[in-house]
């Protein structure tokens, strides 16, 4: 069981989760946790109503374990997001390889999800276009579509990401 250790953020405060994202440490990005000071790539932004803090998922776990439940996300939703992030990162690694080998790709267009599925269809957009017939699928079981698109958008800042939602 994880130890509950109070660091810079007081554990007797209720925090609201306002954002969650991944920023690669390999590419010289990321930031330090406002709670423990360690370098983090998986970043949860929480707010106490007065100020926002960027903290790592381990520190977020500590806050959750201390029963200061975040008001915008329950534990099950958070654990689902955390578990799925590694699957999304495998997809991002695949996209990096594609982009390295195909310089004309300037964006991705995701297809609307009209039913529950583990498959997500997307199109590679070439040379600034917004339509393409060059499509592919990714199978990421149990991942929320909006989270997938958000993480991909955060990771590939220079690509145009079109989300039908």
N, C-alpha and C positions, 0 to 999 in steps of 0.2 A: 504494500500500500504506500502511496505517495505521502511524504511528510508535508505538513502545512507549515510553511515558513513565511512570516511577514517580512517583506523587504521595504521598498520605498512607498508602495501603494498600501494604504491602510486596509485591512481585511474587514473592518466593521462598516465599510461603505458599500452601497449597492451601485454597481456600474451597469451602464447600458452599452451593449455591443452595437457599434455604429457601422463597422466595416470589417472585412476580413480579406486578406489577399496574400499572394506569394510574390516575393521579389527575389530574384536569383542572387545568391552570394557569389556564384562563379563568375558572373558578369560584372562584379564590383559594385553591386547594388546592396539592397538590404539596409538595415539600420540596427541600432542598439535598443534593447528593451528598456522602457522607461521604469520598469520595476526592478529588474535584477542587473541590468547593464551589459548583458551578453549580446553578441551579434545574433540577429534573427532574420530568417527568410520568410517564415510563416508568421504573418503579422495580424494581430487582432487589435482594432482600434476601439477602445472603450472610453466612456465618458461618465463622469460623476455629476454631471449637470453644470459644473462650473468650468471644467477643463477636460481636454481629451488626451489620452495616452496611447502610445503604440507599445503593445506588449506581445511577447511570444506566446505560443500556444501552451507551453509548459506553465507559464505564469497564469494564463487564463484557466488552466486546469486547477491550479491552486485556489483561485477565486471561486470556481465552481464547487470544489470539494469543501470549501469553507462555508457552503450553503448561502453564499451571496449570489443567488441565481440571477442571471442576466435577464432583464425584462423583455428584450426583443427576441430572445432565442432560448429555447429550453435545452436541457442537457442532451436529449436524444438527437435533436437537430444539429447541435454543435458536434457531437461525436460522429454523426453521419458525414458532415462536412470534412472533418479531420481525417476520417478513414478514406474518403474518396479523393483527397488531394494527391495521394501518391499515384492513383490511377490517372488523374488528369495530367500529372507531371510526365508520365510515360507517353501520353498523347502529345504533349508539348515537345518532348525530345524527338518524337517522330516528325512533327512539323518543322523543327529546326533542321533536321536532315533534308527534308523536302526543300526548304527555303535555300539551303546551302547549294543544292544541286539544280535549282530552278530559279534563277535570278529574276524572271519575269513576274513571279507571284507578288502582288502588291496588296492582296487582301483575301479575306475569307467571308463567305456568305453562308450563314446557317439557315437550314430549312425549318419551317414551323413544325413543331411537334403537335400533332392533332390527336395523338393517342399515347398511352403509356408504353414506352419501349426502352430497351437498353442500347439501341442503335441511334446514332445521330448522323444525319446527312448534312454535308456541307459542300460548298463549291470553292475551288481555287480561282480567285480573281486575278487576271493578268493585266499588266500595264495600265493600271488605273481604272479599268472597266468595272462596272457594277453588276454585270451579268456574265455567266459562263456556263458551258456545258461540261466542264472539267470537274466532275464531282467525285466525292469519296464518302466513305462512312467510317465512323469510329464506334466501337462497342465499348461502352463504359457502364457496366452494370451498377445500378443503384445510385447514380449521380444525378442530381438536380440539373436540368438543362440550363437554367439561368446562372447557376454557379459555374458550370463548365465555360459558358461564354464569357463570364466576368473574369475568370482566371486567365483564359486565353487572351482577352483584351488587355489585361494588366501586364501580362508577360510580353506580348508583341506590340509594343507601343507604336511602332512605325507602320504596322499593317492596318488597313481599313477593315474593320470587323463589322459586318452587317448582321444584325440580329432582328428577326421578324417580329419579335415580341414588343 
